C-alpha cells in the first residue's frame, strides 16, 4: 500500500477483476470492520489483525476497510511493509507519520539525526494525541515484514489504545510465520476497553467458486467442473482468478471436458505462488521444504531434521511455522499439496546438490525401512550409490509398477537401476526386464535391448535371462534377427544344458517360421533338431514342425505332451508351439488346458508377447472347433495385451487374418472385407502370418465373387506354406478354397481337392479329414457328418482321389502360377508335367536330412540338383539369389563336394529334364 493523506478521501481505484473475487463471501468480515469503525466515534478503540495465505484477499479487505473508514468519517493512515525495508529503522512509523500529516509534538522526531534515539514513547504520545482530536485508523499491510523498531512501537501503541479512539488494523501473511515476540497485543488491563479481533480468511465455497467462474467466463460452469475447480484451487481467490483468467484468454468453457486444462492451470498457479513464497522464507525453513520435497510422504520428522540440518528450531516447530504457507499437508509426515510446488522448491538447487540430497534421503529411508515405493522415488533422483540394495529396490518396484499397468514408470526405474554397478548376469536380467517394460511404447527400443542382452557376455547364471530374451524376440515375431543371435548364445561355453536345449528349441522355431532368413556364413552352426528329441523344450519345437509337415500324428501328440508335462523348465514359446500342434491333431481339450496354464504364467511374469501368441493360438483353436464368438473374444483380449503396433512386421498380419476369418465364420462378409484391409502397411511379406493373411484375403475375395483375385491369393498362400514345408491341410485348407475359386468341373480344382484329401488322410486328424472330404460340396449342399461319426463312403472317395492324383505338394502348386505369380486358369491338372515315378521301395521319409542339412538347405539343394538355376530357386522359395548361394555353399561343404555337378549324385536325385 502507498501512504495516503487522511484529510481527503482517496480516489476510488477502478474495479479490477480480482477485487470482486477477493471480497466475495467476505460480508461478515466487512460488517465486523464497519462496526469497529463506528465504535471509534463512541470512544471504543480497536485492535484487529487479518490472517490468510497468499491469494486469500488480505490486501483487498484492507483497502475496503480504508474506504469504509472515509465513509464513517474516520481519518486513515496506511503503510506497506516490505522485505527490502526490514532493516530501515522506523520505516513503518515514517510512512504512517507522513500519511497522517503534522502531529502535535512529533515535529522532527524522524529526522536522520535522531535515527539512533529510541522514539517509541514519543511516537505513541503523538499518534494518541492525534486520535483524541479525531478518530484515527492506522493500517499496516504485511506486518510480518515490519522493521524491529516499528514493530516495537506498534506493540507499545497497542498496549496504550484504551487512552484514545484509535484503531490499529494489520494484516499478516501465513506464508511467513511469526515468532512469539512478533505479536501485537493489548495490555491485560485493556481487555474490556479495547475491541480485539483476529480474522482468518476462509477459502471460497463451491458456490462462490461457481460465481467467480460465471463472472469471469461470462457463463455458468458445469456442476462437476465447479466442484473440481473448488478442489483444485482449494477455494483460494487468487489462484482461482489466475485459473479463470487463463480459461478466458484461451476461450475454454467451464465444462467437464476441459478438466485437464483446469488441473494444469491450477498447478501452474500454485507453482507461481510457491515461487513467491520461497523468496521470502528464512534459509532454515527453506531447507525443511527441500527435505520434504525429496522425501515426499515417507519422510519422518527425524529424517527431515537430519536432511535439513536444523540447528535453531526443531522439525516440529519448523512445520508449525510453515503451516501458514498453504503449501503443505499433514504434520507427522508432511507433503506438498501440489507436486509443482515441490518442483519449484528443488529448482533452485544445482543438479549435483539435488542428487546428493536425494542420495542422503534414500540412505536414511533405507535404514528406516521405508516401503519400496517411497524409497524408489528417492533413488530416481539420487546419484549412483553403488549399493546392491538400491538395485533390488528399483527392480522390485518396477515389477510392481508393471503389475499395476504402469510400464512407463517401470522403465524409468529400470533405467535408473542400470546406472548402478551390478554383476553381468544381473545386468542382463535387468536389460530384459527393461525391454519388456518399453515394449508397449517403443517396440523398436524393446528389440534393441533384447539384442543387447543376447550379445552381452556373462557366466552361466545369465542362461535364464538369455532364454527369456530369445523367447521374447521369437514370440513377438522378430525371427530374422533372433536366429543368428540365438546361435551365438548357444555356442557359448557357460550355457547350462537345460538353457542350451531351450535356446536350440527357440532357434528351430524361428528357423521353421522363416527358413530363408538363416545366415549360413556369419553364425556358428546349431545342432539339427532331432525328429524325436528327449528334451522337453526341443520336443515342443519338434511337435510343431511335425504337425506343420503333416507327418506322424501319433508321434506329434507324444512330443507335444512331453513338452507340456509338469516338472520341466520349458520356454513358454515352445509350449505354445506344442499346444498349436495339439490343435492341429484335434486334441483340443489338452491344447486348451495347456494354453490356459501358459496364459496365467505369462500374465504373472508380465510376458506380453507370449500372452499374445497364446491368445492367438486360443482363437485358432476356437475357429477349428466352430466357435467364432469365443475366437473373437480371445482376439480382443490379445489386442489388449499386444496392440497391433507391438507385433513385429512379420507377425502383424496374423491377428488381422484371424479376425477376418472370425467375421467370415459369423457370416459378416462386409466387416471381414474391412478387417482384412487393416493389415499394417509396414507388414512384411513372407512368414506364416503372411500366409494366414493371404488365405483370409482369398476367402474374402471368394465370398464377394472375385474369383481370379481369390485364386491368386490362395495359390500364393500355398506357395508360402510349401516353401516352409507346411503341407498339412489342418494348418490352412488353402487347396480346397482355391478349388472353389477355380469353379466347377475344373481339372486344376480336382487336382487340388485330391491333393488335400490325400494329405488329410495321411495326417489322420478327424476334423481336417472331414473338411477335406466335404470340400467339393457346393454351397447349400448337405452338411457333413460330425467329426466323431464314421466316414463310410467318404473314405472310398478318398482312396479314389489318391489313385488319380500322383502329384507331390511342391510340384502341384508351381505350374499353376505364371512367372509373375498370377494364376494360370487356362492350365489344367492334365497339362501339369507329372512327377517322375518313384522306383524306390515305399517307406517312410528319411528321419533326418542327408548329412545334417537343415530344412532350408535341403529345399535349395533339391531344386539345384534337379537343374533349376539360382534365380529360379530364389523366385520359387521367395528368397534372394544371395540367400540361395549361401545355402548352396554350406551344402557343398557338408556333403564334401566341389560344386553343382556333383550335387545330384550326392543327394541321389535325378536331374530335371531341360528343353
DRENTI-904332 format. One line per 8 residues: number of its first residue (from 1); their letters; for each residue x, y, z of C-alpha. Coordinates in steps of 0.25 Angstrom, whole numbers. Layout:
<sites>
NUM = a = X:Y:Z  ...
</sites>
This chain:
<sites>
1 = xxxxxxxx = 0:0:0  4:14:-3  3:24:9  -10:32:8  -14:46:13  -24:46:24  -31:59:21  -36:55:7
9 = xxxxxxxx = -44:43:3  -34:35:-6  -39:33:-20  -46:20:-23  -38:11:-32  -45:5:-44  -50:-8:-40  -41:-20:-45
17 = xxxxxxxx = -45:-34:-48  -38:-40:-36  -44:-30:-26  -58:-35:-27  -53:-50:-25  -45:-46:-13  -56:-39:-6  -67:-50:-10
25 = xxxxxxxx = -72:-57:3  -65:-46:12  -78:-40:16  -76:-44:31  -62:-38:31  -67:-25:25  -78:-24:35  -68:-26:46
33 = xxxxxxxx = -59:-15:42  -70:-5:39  -75:-8:53  -61:-5:59  -60:8:51  -73:12:57  -69:9:71  -58:19:69
41 = xxxxxxxx = -68:30:70  -73:24:83  -59:25:88  -56:10:87  -42:7:82  -40:-6:74  -29:-15:70  -31:-25:58
49 = xxxxxxxx = -21:-34:50  -25:-41:37  -18:-54:35  -18:-62:22  -9:-69:12  -5:-62:-1  -17:-60:-10  -28:-60:0
57 = xxxxxxxx = -30:-45:-1  -24:-39:11  -20:-26:4  -33:-25:-3  -40:-25:10  -31:-15:16  -34:-6:4  -48:-8:6
65 = xxxxxxxx = -47:-4:21  -40:9:17  -52:13:8  -61:9:19  -53:18:29  -55:30:20  -70:27:19  -71:27:34
73 = xxxxxxxx = -62:40:36  -50:33:41  -36:38:38  -27:28:32  -12:26:30  -7:14:23  7:7:22  12:-4:14
81 = xxxxxxxx = 23:-13:20  33:-20:11  44:-30:12  54:-20:6  52:-10:17  52:-19:29  65:-12:33  60:2:32
89 = xxxxxxxx = 59:8:46  45:13:48  41:11:33  27:8:36  26:19:46  31:28:36  20:24:26  9:26:36
97 = xxxxxxxx = 15:39:41  15:44:26  1:40:23  -5:46:36  1:59:34  7:69:44  5:63:58  6:71:71
105 = xxxxxxxx = 19:69:78  25:60:67  32:70:59  46:66:55  44:52:62  48:44:50  60:53:45  72:45:41
113 = xxxxxxxx = 80:52:52  71:45:62  72:31:56  80:25:68  69:30:78  58:22:84  46:29:79  35:19:84
121 = xxxxxxxx = 29:27:95  29:40:87  22:33:75  12:27:84  9:41:90  8:48:76  -2:37:70  -11:36:82
129 = xxxxxxxx = -12:51:83  -16:52:68  -26:41:71  -32:49:82  -35:61:73  -41:52:62  -44:37:62  -32:30:54
137 = xxxxxxxx = -29:17:48  -15:12:45  -14:1:35  -1:-7:33  -1:-18:22  9:-30:23  13:-26:37  22:-38:37
145 = xxxxxxxx = 32:-30:30  32:-18:39  45:-13:44  48:-17:58  47:-2:63  34:0:57  29:-13:62  33:-10:76
153 = xxxxxxxx = 26:4:75  13:-3:69  13:-13:81  15:-1:91  4:6:84  -6:-6:85  -4:-6:100  -8:8:101
161 = xxxxxxxx = -20:8:92  -30:10:103  -25:24:104  -31:29:91  -41:26:79  -31:19:71  -32:6:62  -19:-2:59
169 = xxxxxxxx = -22:-11:47  -11:-20:42  -10:-32:32  -1:-44:34  3:-54:23  2:-68:27  14:-71:17  23:-64:27
177 = xxxxxxxx = 21:-69:41  23:-60:52  30:-63:65  25:-62:79  31:-48:80  25:-43:68  10:-42:73  3:-29:75
185 = xxxxxxxx = -6:-30:87  -13:-20:96  -9:-19:111  -16:-28:121  -23:-16:127  -29:-12:114  -36:-25:111  -50:-19:114
193 = xxxxxxxx = -48:-6:108  -41:-10:94  -49:-18:84  -39:-29:80  -41:-37:67  -33:-47:59  -39:-50:46  -35:-62:38
201 = xxxxxxxx = -39:-62:24  -46:-75:19  -46:-81:5  -57:-79:-4  -69:-89:-4  -72:-97:-17  -84:-87:-19  -74:-76:-18
209 = xxxxxxxx = -65:-82:-28  -76:-84:-38  -80:-69:-36  -66:-65:-39  -65:-74:-52  -78:-69:-57  -74:-55:-56  -60:-56:-62
217 = xxxxxxxx = -64:-66:-73  -78:-60:-76  -86:-72:-73  -89:-83:-63  -80:-94:-60  -84:-109:-60  -86:-114:-46  -75:-125:-48
225 = xxxxxxxx = -66:-114:-53  -69:-105:-41  -67:-115:-31  -53:-119:-38  -49:-105:-38  -52:-103:-23  -43:-115:-20  -32:-111:-30
233 = xxxxxxxx = -31:-97:-25  -35:-100:-10  -44:-88:-11  -32:-78:-12  -38:-66:-19  -24:-62:-25  -22:-76:-30  -36:-77:-35
241 = xxxxxxxx = -35:-63:-42  -22:-68:-49  -29:-81:-54  -41:-73:-59  -33:-63:-66  -25:-74:-73  -38:-80:-78  -43:-67:-82
249 = xxxxxxxx = -31:-64:-90  -32:-77:-98  -47:-77:-99  -48:-90:-91  -62:-93:-86  -64:-97:-72  -69:-111:-75  -64:-125:-71
257 = xxxxxxxx = -57:-128:-84  -47:-117:-80  -44:-123:-67  -29:-126:-71  -27:-111:-74  -33:-108:-61  -23:-117:-54  -11:-111:-62
265 = xxxxxxxx = -15:-97:-59  -17:-99:-44  -4:-106:-43  3:-95:-50  -4:-84:-42  1:-92:-29  15:-93:-34  15:-78:-37
273 = xxxxxxxx = 10:-75:-23  21:-85:-17  32:-77:-24  27:-64:-18  26:-71:-4  40:-77:-5  46:-64:-8  43:-58:6
281 = xxxxxxxx = 45:-71:15  57:-72:24  68:-81:20  66:-91:30  51:-93:27  54:-93:12  63:-105:15  52:-112:22
289 = xxxxxxxx = 43:-110:10  54:-116:1  55:-128:11  40:-130:10  40:-129:-5  51:-140:-6  45:-150:4  30:-148:0
297 = xxxxxxxx = 20:-154:9  30:-164:14  39:-154:22  38:-155:37  42:-143:46  55:-149:49  58:-151:34  54:-136:31
305 = xxxxxxxx = 63:-131:43  75:-139:38  74:-135:23  71:-120:27  82:-120:37  73:-112:47  81:-104:58  72:-93:63
313 = xxxxxxxx = 58:-100:63  52:-114:63  46:-121:51  32:-120:58  34:-105:61  38:-103:47  26:-110:42  17:-101:51
321 = xxxxxxxx = 24:-89:45  21:-94:31  7:-98:33  2:-84:29  8:-84:15  -3:-93:10  8:-102:3  8:-114:12
329 = xxxxxxxx = -2:-124:17  0:-133:29  9:-131:41  15:-145:45  18:-148:30  17:-135:23  16:-134:8  13:-123:-3
337 = xxxxxxxx = -1:-121:-7  3:-119:-21  15:-126:-28  19:-114:-36  21:-106:-23  31:-117:-19  38:-116:-32  39:-101:-30
345 = xxxxxxxx = 46:-103:-17  56:-112:-23  58:-104:-36  68:-94:-29  78:-105:-25  89:-109:-35  88:-123:-41  99:-129:-32
353 = xxxxxxxx = 94:-123:-19  80:-128:-23  85:-142:-26  93:-142:-13  81:-138:-5  73:-150:-11  84:-159:-8  85:-155:6
361 = xxxxxxxx = 69:-157:7  70:-171:1  80:-175:11  72:-170:22  60:-176:17  67:-190:15  71:-190:29  57:-186:33
369 = xxxxxxxx = 51:-198:25  43:-188:17  34:-196:7  40:-199:-7  30:-189:-14  36:-177:-6  50:-182:-6  50:-184:-21
377 = xxxxxxxx = 45:-170:-23  57:-164:-15  66:-173:-23  61:-168:-36  67:-154:-33  79:-159:-26  93:-160:-31  99:-174:-32
385 = xxxxxxxx = 100:-181:-19  108:-193:-22  99:-201:-13  93:-215:-16  80:-212:-8  77:-200:-18  77:-209:-30  68:-219:-23
393 = xxxxxxxx = 58:-208:-18  57:-202:-32  55:-216:-39  44:-219:-29  37:-206:-30  38:-207:-45  31:-221:-45  20:-215:-36
401 = xxxxxxxx = 18:-204:-46  17:-213:-58  7:-221:-50  -1:-208:-48  0:-206:-63  10:-194:-62  20:-199:-72  26:-185:-74
409 = xxxxxxxx = 29:-183:-59  35:-197:-59  44:-193:-70  49:-181:-62  52:-189:-50  60:-200:-58  68:-190:-66  72:-184:-52
417 = xxxxxxxx = 75:-198:-47  85:-200:-59  93:-188:-55  97:-195:-42  109:-205:-43  104:-220:-43  109:-234:-47  108:-237:-62
425 = xxxxxxxx = 96:-247:-61  88:-237:-52  90:-226:-63  85:-235:-74  73:-239:-66  70:-224:-63  72:-221:-78  62:-232:-82
433 = xxxxxxxx = 52:-226:-71  54:-212:-77  51:-218:-91  38:-223:-86  35:-210:-80  37:-202:-92  30:-211:-102  16:-204:-101
441 = xxxxxxxx = 22:-190:-104  34:-194:-113  35:-208:-119  48:-204:-127  55:-200:-113  50:-213:-108  57:-221:-119  70:-213:-117
449 = xxxxxxxx = 70:-216:-102  68:-231:-105  79:-231:-115  88:-224:-105  84:-235:-95  87:-246:-104  101:-240:-109  106:-237:-95
457 = xxxxxxxx = 116:-247:-89  113:-253:-75  114:-266:-68  105:-278:-67  96:-270:-57  91:-262:-69  85:-274:-76  71:-272:-72
465 = xxxxxxxx = 71:-257:-76  77:-261:-90  66:-271:-91  55:-261:-88  61:-250:-97  62:-260:-109  47:-264:-106  42:-250:-106
473 = xxxxxxxx = 49:-248:-120  42:-261:-125  29:-258:-119  28:-244:-124  31:-249:-138  45:-244:-140  51:-257:-144  60:-252:-155
481 = xxxxxxxx = 69:-245:-144  67:-255:-134  73:-267:-142  88:-262:-142  87:-256:-128  82:-269:-122  92:-277:-130  103:-269:-124
489 = xxxxxxxx = 98:-270:-110  96:-285:-112  111:-286:-116  116:-280:-103  122:-290:-93  116:-285:-80  102:-288:-84  96:-300:-76
497 = xxxxxxxx = 90:-312:-83  75:-308:-80  77:-294:-85  84:-299:-97  73:-308:-101  63:-297:-99  71:-288:-108  72:-299:-118
505 = xxxxxxxx = 57:-301:-118  55:-286:-120  65:-285:-131  58:-296:-139  44:-290:-136  50:-277:-143  56:-285:-154  43:-292:-158
513 = xxxxxxxx = 36:-279:-157  45:-272:-167  55:-282:-172  61:-273:-183  66:-263:-172  77:-272:-168  91:-266:-169  99:-278:-173
521 = xxxxxxxx = 113:-272:-173  112:-262:-161  108:-270:-149  112:-283:-142  105:-295:-146  93:-300:-138  91:-315:-136  80:-320:-144
529 = xxxxxxxx = 67:-322:-137  65:-338:-135  52:-344:-140  49:-350:-127  56:-341:-116  56:-345:-101  58:-331:-96  44:-325:-93
537 = xxxxxxxx = 47:-311:-100  52:-318:-112  40:-327:-112  31:-315:-113  38:-310:-125  39:-324:-132  24:-326:-129  21:-313:-136
545 = xxxxxxxx = 30:-316:-148  24:-330:-150  10:-324:-149  13:-314:-160  19:-325:-169  6:-333:-166  15:-345:-162  13:-356:-151
553 = xxxxxxxx = 1:-351:-143  4:-361:-132  18:-356:-130  14:-342:-131  4:-344:-119  14:-351:-111  25:-340:-113  14:-329:-110
561 = xxxxxxxx = 10:-335:-97  25:-337:-93  27:-322:-95  15:-319:-87  17:-329:-76  19:-323:-62  32:-323:-55  41:-317:-66
569 = xxxxxxxx = 46:-303:-69  42:-301:-83  41:-287:-90  26:-283:-92  28:-281:-106  32:-296:-108  20:-300:-100  11:-291:-109
577 = xxxxxxxx = 16:-298:-121  13:-311:-115  -1:-306:-112  -3:-302:-126  2:-316:-131  -9:-322:-122  -19:-312:-128  -15:-318:-142
585 = xxxxxxxx = -17:-332:-136  -31:-329:-131  -27:-331:-117  -34:-318:-113  -36:-321:-98  -21:-323:-96  -18:-311:-104  -27:-302:-97
593 = xxxxxxxx = -22:-307:-83  -8:-304:-87  -12:-290:-93  -19:-286:-80  -7:-290:-72  2:-282:-81  -7:-270:-80  -7:-270:-65
601 = xxxxxxxx = 8:-271:-65  10:-261:-76  1:-251:-68  9:-254:-55  22:-251:-61  17:-239:-70  21:-246:-83  13:-239:-93
609 = xxxxxxxx = 18:-245:-106  16:-260:-100  2:-256:-95  -2:-250:-108  3:-262:-116  -4:-272:-106  -17:-264:-109  -15:-265:-124
617 = xxxxxxxx = -14:-280:-123  -26:-280:-114  -34:-272:-124  -29:-282:-135  -34:-294:-126  -47:-288:-125  -48:-286:-140  -45:-300:-142
625 = xxxxxxxx = -56:-304:-133  -66:-295:-140  -67:-285:-129  -65:-271:-135  -71:-264:-123  -60:-270:-114  -50:-267:-124  -54:-253:-125
633 = xxxxxxxx = -53:-251:-110  -39:-257:-110  -34:-248:-121  -40:-236:-114  -32:-240:-101  -20:-242:-110  -21:-228:-116  -22:-222:-101
641 = xxxxxxxx = -9:-230:-97  -2:-227:-110  -7:-215:-118  -4:-216:-133  8:-207:-132  15:-217:-122  16:-228:-132  28:-229:-141
649 = xxxxxxxx = 24:-227:-156  26:-242:-159  15:-245:-148  6:-233:-150  -3:-239:-161  -6:-251:-152  -17:-245:-143  -23:-237:-155
657 = xxxxxxxx = -24:-251:-162  -31:-258:-151  -41:-246:-148  -44:-247:-163  -47:-262:-162  -56:-260:-150  -64:-250:-157  -65:-259:-169
665 = xxxxxxxx = -70:-271:-160  -80:-261:-154  -85:-258:-168  -81:-244:-167  -74:-242:-181  -75:-227:-181  -67:-226:-168  -58:-237:-172
673 = xxxxxxxx = -54:-229:-184  -52:-216:-176  -44:-224:-166  -34:-231:-176  -30:-217:-180  -25:-213:-166  -12:-221:-169  -1:-210:-166
681 = xxxxxxxx = 6:-204:-177  19:-208:-171  15:-223:-170  26:-231:-177  22:-241:-188  26:-255:-184  25:-264:-172  14:-272:-166
689 = xxxxxxxx = 6:-260:-162  6:-254:-176  1:-268:-182  -11:-267:-172  -14:-253:-177  -13:-258:-192  -23:-269:-188  -32:-259:-181
697 = xxxxxxxx = -32:-249:-192  -34:-260:-202  -46:-265:-195  -52:-251:-194  -49:-249:-209  -56:-262:-212  -68:-258:-203  -70:-245:-211
705 = xxxxxxxx = -69:-252:-224  -55:-248:-229  -50:-262:-233  -38:-258:-240  -32:-249:-229  -36:-260:-219  -29:-271:-227  -16:-262:-227
713 = xxxxxxxx = -16:-260:-212  -19:-275:-209  -9:-280:-218  1:-270:-213  -3:-275:-199  0:-289:-203  14:-286:-209  18:-278:-196
721 = xxxxxxxx = 14:-290:-187  20:-301:-196  33:-293:-196  33:-295:-181  30:-310:-183  16:-307:-177  8:-317:-185  -3:-321:-174
729 = xxxxxxxx = -17:-316:-179  -20:-316:-164  -12:-303:-163  -19:-296:-175  -29:-303:-185  -24:-294:-196  -25:-304:-207  -40:-306:-205
737 = xxxxxxxx = -42:-291:-205  -34:-290:-217  -42:-301:-224  -55:-293:-221  -49:-281:-227  -46:-289:-240  -60:-292:-241  -68:-305:-244
745 = xxxxxxxx = -63:-316:-254  -49:-310:-254  -37:-320:-255  -28:-312:-246  -39:-311:-236  -40:-326:-236  -25:-328:-234  -24:-318:-223
753 = xxxxxxxx = -36:-325:-216  -30:-339:-218  -17:-334:-212  -23:-328:-200  -31:-341:-197  -19:-349:-199  -11:-341:-189  -23:-340:-179
761 = xxxxxxxx = -24:-355:-179  -9:-357:-178  -9:-348:-165  -22:-355:-159  -28:-344:-151  -43:-345:-151  -46:-330:-153  -37:-327:-165
769 = xxxxxxxx = -41:-340:-172  -56:-337:-171  -54:-323:-176  -45:-329:-188  -55:-339:-192  -67:-329:-192  -58:-318:-198  -64:-320:-212
777 = xxxxxxxx = -79:-319:-208  -86:-307:-214  -91:-296:-204  -105:-300:-199  -102:-315:-201  -103:-326:-190  -96:-323:-177  -84:-333:-174
785 = xxxxxxxx = -85:-342:-162  -80:-340:-148  -65:-341:-147  -67:-354:-138  -76:-361:-148  -71:-372:-157  -66:-367:-170  -73:-378:-179
793 = xxxxxxxx = -73:-375:-193  -64:-363:-191  -52:-372:-189  -55:-379:-202  -56:-366:-209  -42:-362:-203  -36:-375:-208  -41:-372:-222
801 = xxxxxxxx = -35:-358:-221  -22:-364:-216  -21:-373:-228  -24:-362:-238  -15:-351:-232  0:-355:-233  5:-341:-231  15:-336:-220
809 = xxxxxxxx = 12:-324:-212  23:-315:-218  20:-319:-232  5:-317:-230  6:-303:-228  18:-297:-236  12:-300:-250  -1:-293:-246
817 = xxxxxxxx = 6:-280:-245  11:-271:-257  24:-265:-256  19:-252:-249  12:-261:-238  -2:-259:-244  -11:-271:-246  -12:-278:-259
825 = xxxxxxxx = -26:-283:-260  -25:-288:-274  -16:-299:-270  -22:-311:-264  -17:-322:-256  -15:-331:-269  -5:-320:-274  4:-321:-262
833 = xxxxxxxx = 16:-329:-264  14:-342:-256  24:-345:-245  35:-355:-249  31:-369:-244  38:-373:-231  44:-386:-233  49:-387:-219
841 = xxxxxxxx = 42:-396:-209  31:-390:-202  35:-386:-188  35:-374:-178  43:-361:-181  57:-361:-176  57:-357:-162  68:-346:-163
849 = xxxxxxxx = 73:-338:-176  85:-344:-183  98:-341:-175  92:-331:-165  86:-322:-175  75:-312:-170  61:-311:-176  65:-299:-183
857 = xxxxxxxx = 78:-305:-189  70:-318:-193  60:-310:-201  70:-302:-208  79:-314:-211  68:-322:-216  64:-311:-226  78:-309:-230
865 = xxxxxxxx = 81:-324:-232  68:-324:-242  75:-314:-251  68:-301:-246  77:-288:-247  79:-280:-235  69:-269:-239  58:-279:-241
873 = xxxxxxxx = 60:-285:-228  60:-271:-221  47:-268:-228  40:-281:-224  45:-280:-210  42:-265:-209  57:-262:-205  68:-254:-211
881 = xxxxxxxx = 78:-261:-220  89:-257:-210  82:-266:-199  82:-278:-209  97:-276:-212  99:-276:-197  91:-289:-195  98:-296:-206
889 = xxxxxxxx = 112:-292:-201  109:-299:-188  102:-311:-195  115:-313:-203  123:-312:-190  115:-322:-182  114:-332:-194  129:-331:-197
897 = xxxxxxxx = 127:-328:-212  133:-317:-221  120:-311:-227  107:-313:-234  111:-324:-244  113:-334:-232  101:-330:-225  91:-339:-231
905 = xxxxxxxx = 99:-351:-229  102:-347:-214  87:-346:-212  83:-357:-220  74:-349:-229  71:-350:-244  74:-337:-251  61:-330:-256
913 = xxx = 59:-330:-271  62:-317:-279  58:-313:-292
</sites>
